[in-house]
Amino acid sequence: MRYYHWSFRAYTRFKFMLIVKVGGGKNINWDYIAEDLVNLIKKEKVVLIHGASSRRDEIANLLNRRTKTVVSPSGISSVYTDSEALEVFLMVYAGLVNKQIVANLRQYGLNAVGLSGVDGGLWQAKAKKEIFIKEGKKVKLLKNNLTGKVKEINIGLINLLLDNNYLPVICPPAISYENEIVNTDNDWATAVMAGSLKAEEIAVLFEAPGLLRNVSDKKTLIERIDKNRLEEYLAYANGRMKKKVLGAKKAFDLGVKKIYWGDGRIKNPISSALAGKGTVIL
């Protein structure tokens, strides 16, 4: 079943607003995304947020600084970020990948501008230098973790770009209230940005058709989720998908009305997600 919501799109000072968040998987097709954006941007303002996890891991391995993943006592995985890991993160996300994406979008005639959450204090985060992690049956306190949770958005900067017909292309890291660079959860930051912009819809693209009951079987696609029952679907979320579920919950708390999870590998990936071909949460 397809869900068409174009007549109910969010009304803002920009008439229609859509947040598009693209995961950092290796097989995401940025040409298909760019082609889709060419048509979408004629109808509405778009803010694009992206990841770069696969490229980060590749570069980290080349530099012999392998990515270290830790797990919280509640079972949520995240990347441990010390000063060396943060250097790689900043280089890959805000440098290499962000600029490659901007250049690719501009080849399709899109007026893209690349920013990290650091630039202009775009994403302001509360630093969290100590976290609890689970190793086996033990819970440990991990120090010197340069991460933070986004709390505020520099809306003036985004509005300046949108008012002048730019396409903001945004990625982590964020900047703390102490003006230190910190790694941050991209899905949470996307939720806070959508809430701050009063955007009612978010399209999230990754390397799957949507949320699957069985990650190995695309026929087990979950087509629709009641936003009030989101936490129940953590059971089907593997790896980074758990953070997508939690990020979606935060987005709804901040006023978002619909979230679409779709496949970033197919043609017309954003339009397909908006047409209900993936997982629709409302």
Buried (B, 14 or more C-beta within 10 A) or exposed (E): EEBEBEEEBBEBEBEBBBBBBBBBBEEBBBEBBBBBBEEBBEEBBBBBBBBBBBBBBBBBEEEEBEBEEBEBEEEBBBBBBBEEBBBBBBBBBBBBBBEBBBEBBBEBEBEBBBBBBBBBBBBBBBBBBEBEBBEEEEEEEBEEBBBBBBBBBBEEBBBEBBEEEBBBBBBBBBBBEEEBBBBBBBBBBBBBBBBBBBBBBBBBBBBBBBBBEEBEEEEBBBBEBEBEEBEEBBEBBEEBBBBBBBBBBBBBEBBBBBBBBBBBBBEBBBBBBBBBBBBBBB
